[in-house]
Amino acid sequence: MSTCIVTTDSYRNHDTGVGHPERIDRVTVINEELKKITSKDLIWLKPKTFDQKYIGLAHDQKYLDNLAQSFSRKGSIFLDGDTLIGPGSKKAALDAVGSVLLGIDKVMNNEFRNAFCSIRPPGHHAENNKAMGFCIYNNVAIGAHYLLNKYKLNKVAIIDFDVHHGNGTQKIFYNNNKVLYISSHQYPFYPGTGSPSELGKYNNILNIPLESGTLGNIFLNAYEKVFDKIKKFKPEFILLSSGFDAHEKDPLAQINLKSEDFAELTRRIVIIAKNICNNRIVSVLEGGYDLNALKESAKLHVKSLIY
């Protein structure tokens, strides 16, 4: 079996304006770089329409109603201090969710070993009742609910290696014993959550705080605790919130990883998935704001998924 890349055309229409770090070029440079991988084991797909009831499993109806009104307005508006939407944002956000669900379908149906969703807007800061930090829908959280609801899985793990804590994902699953949420992130830092004391109702939350200036060897060593937790939980599926903004070149944080560190982390996760959950991984793009670092890191990440 091979790896699929699920990406959209509509990401180009989510226009955040000049100077915004979460810009159109992020996905463009990743896709251009991934197309340089010459492997028969890499297949490209586009999202399909899906039942939007799955969005409602992660987000409350009042938020979705307010969001629908915001999408219908002319021009561009801010949902919060960082999250800008315009005329093309609704389609882009829905296609981002659809990409994750399609990737899950393909992996669950054994058509592919794993998948990488090259999408925007990102999702892990979006809480059940509000947009936040460039994120509109929580793509990974919707994906986890999709696995629990459609495929009746009992254990899903989310590993979030974005440099910012995924406050939205943690909040959505804080009291859910079927989902293990693990995050490594710079701390203290935006969004202010992610303390080691935040454990979840069922000890289903694991936060790995990293000091500013953390190097790759310390980062990778910290993941031994993550893998111990994964082995004990024994998930049937692993979702990755794959942010590449812990890179030493990223302008929005101060963790000093190199692109190869993301490749090594991915290799280790792939080994875990092979032993625990029949290789099932869907990786979802989150942050990463230096374009050269982003495209290089994403390429090495995908090459490690192909293995």
N, C-alpha and C positions, 0 to 999 in steps of 0.2 A: 504493500500500500504506500501511497505517496502523501505529500503535504499539499493542502490547498491554500491559496491566497484569496481572500474575499475582500474585494474593494468596491468602491462606488464611483459613479460619475458625478453624483450630486454634491460630493464634498466641495467641489470647486465653487458652488453657489452659496455656500455658507461664508459670507464675506464679513470678516471682523474688522476690516478697515486698515488703513496704513499705520504701521507701528505696533499693531497688536501681536503679541508673541504667538498666539494660537492662530496661525495664518494658513492660508490655502497651500502654500509651498511645502508645508510639512509632509503632507501625504504625497504630493507630486514628486518630491525628491526621493522618498522611500520607494515609491513604485518604479521610478526610473532605475534606481539602484537594484531593486529585486529582479528586474527584467534582465539584468546582466548575469544572473545565475543561470548557467547552462546545465540544467538537470531535467531529465525526463520525469523525475519524481516531484516536480513542482507544477501545479495546475492552477489556473486563474479562473475565478468565478465572480459573478455579480449577484447582489441580493435580489430576492423576490419579495412580493407582497406577503404579509403575514397577518395573523389575527392580533389586532392591537390590544386584546384583552390581557395579553402577557405583560404589557407595559403597566397595566393597572395592578399587577401583582407586586410591583416594586414601588409604585407611586400612588399617592392618594388622589381621589377623584377631584377634590377641590383644586389641587395643584394642576392637574391635567386640564381642568376647565379654564383656569386662569391662563395657562400656557396657550390654549387654543385661541383665547381672545388676544393674547400678545402676538401670536403668529399672524392673526388676521389684520393687524394694523399696518399701515403703510410706512415705508421707511425703516430705519433701524432703531432699535430700542435696547436698553440694558435691562436684563433680568436681575442682575446684581451688579456690584461695582466692576466686575471683570467679564461678565458673560453677556456678549452682544449678539443679538439676532437681527436678521433682515429677511427680505422676501424669499430667499432660497434656503433659509435655515430649517424650516419644517421638514422639507423633503430630505435634506442632508441628515438631520437627526433621526428620522424614521429609517432611512437606509442604513445608518450606522447600527441601529438595533437589528434590523433585518439581516445585516451581514453576520452578526454574532449568532443569530438563530439559525441561519443557513449553515454556518460552520459547524454548529452543534449537531444539526441534522445529519450532515455528511459524515461526521465522526461517529455518531451513534449508530448510523446505518452501515458502518464499516466500509464506506466508500473511500475514506481517507484515514490515515493514522492520526493526523492532527491538522490544525488550521491556524493561520495568522490572519487577523482581520485588520487590514490597513485602512483605518477609518478616522473620521473626525465629524462632529465634535467628540472630545473624550467624555468620560462619564463618571469616574469614581468619586468626584466631589458632590455630585447631585444627590441630595437627600430625598427621602420619600415625599417631602412636601415643599421642596424648593430647589431652584437652580443655584449653582455655586461654582466658582473657580473654573470658568470656561465650559462647564458641563451642564447639559440640559436633561437628557435621560441618562440614568445609570446603566450603561450598556451591559456591564458584567453582572450586575445585580439582576437585571431582567433575564439574562442568560441563565443564571443559577436557578431562578424561579421556574424558568422554562424546563430545565432538566428535572426539577422536582415535580412539576405539574404534568407536563406532557409525557415524560419518560418514566415517571414514578420512581426516580432514584431516591435513595434514602440518605446519601452522604455526598456532598459536593464541597470541594476545597477551592478557595480563591487565594492565590498568591499574588500580592501586589508589591512590585519592586520599583514603582514610581518613587521619586525622591520626596514627594509630598504624601502625607498620610491620606488614605482614602476614607475620609470621615463619612461620606455618604454610604459607601458599601458597609462599613462597620455598623452604622446606625440602623440600616435596613435589616441586618442579620444579627443584631446584638442579642436578641432573645430567641434565636432559631437554632435548635440543636442539630439540624440537618446540614448546616453550613458552617464550615470552618473558614474564618477570615484571618489571613496572615499578612502583615504589612511590615516591610523594612522602609525606613524613611528618616530624613534628617529631622532631628528633634533637639531642642524646641524650634519650631518653624511653622510656617503656614500649613494647615489651617488652625493649628493650636491643639489639635487632638492627637491621639496616638501614644499616650503614656503606657508604660508596661502594666500599670494598675488597671487598665481597661481590659477586662478578661471575658466579658460576655456572661450572660446568665448561666450558660452551660459550659463555662471554660472553653468557649468556642472562638475566642478572639486571642490572637498572639501578635503583639506589637514589638518590633525590634527597632528601638531608637538608635540612630547613628549620629555621632558628633560631627560637627562641621569639620571638614578636612579628612574624613575617613578615606583610607586607601583601599584598593581592591582586595588585598589579602585579609584585612580585617572584615570587610564586607562579606567575603565568601566564607570565612570562618564562622561568622554570625549565623549563616544559613544551616549549620549543623543542628542548631536548636530547632529551626524550621522543619528540617527533614525528620527529626525525631518526632515532632508533633504530627506530621503527615503520616508517618508509619503507624503511629498509634491510632489515628483517626480512621485510616484506611478508606479514603474517598473512592467513589466509583467514577469520578470525573474530576479533572483539574482545570480550572479557568485561571488564566494569567492576566492581571492588569499590568501590561507591559509599558511602563514609562521608562524612557531612556534619558531622563533629566538628572540622574545621579552622575552623569558623565562630567569629567573634569572641565570640559569646555562649555558646559551649559551656563547660560547667563542668569538663570533664576534660582540657583542653589549653589551649595559649596561642598558637595561630596566629590571625591576625586577618582572616580572609576574611569577605566579605559574601555574602549569598545570590546576588547577581548574578554573583559570581566563579565559582560552580559552573555557572551558566547559560552563561557565556562559555566555560569549559573544555569543557562538553558540546558546544557549537556547534563548537568546533575539532576535537573528536574525531569528530563526525558528518561533517565535511568530509573528514577523513582516511579514515574508513571508506567513504565514497562513492567515493573515488578508488582505494582499495586492496583492499577486501574486499566489494564489492557491497552496501555499507550494513550489513553484518551486525554488530549490536551486541546483547548482552544485558547489562543493568545489574542489579546485585544489591545490595540494601541491606546495608550494614555498620553503622557507628556513627553517632552523632548523638544528643546527650542533652539539649539544650535544646529543648523541644517546639516552641516558636514558630519558632526558627531552623530546626529540622529540617523542619517541614511546609512552610515557605516555600522552603527550598533544594530540597527534593524536587520541589515543584511546578514551580519554574523549570527544574530538571533535565529533567523529563518534557516540559515545553513545548518545550525545546530538542531533545529526541529527536523530537518530532512534526514540527518545522520545516516 
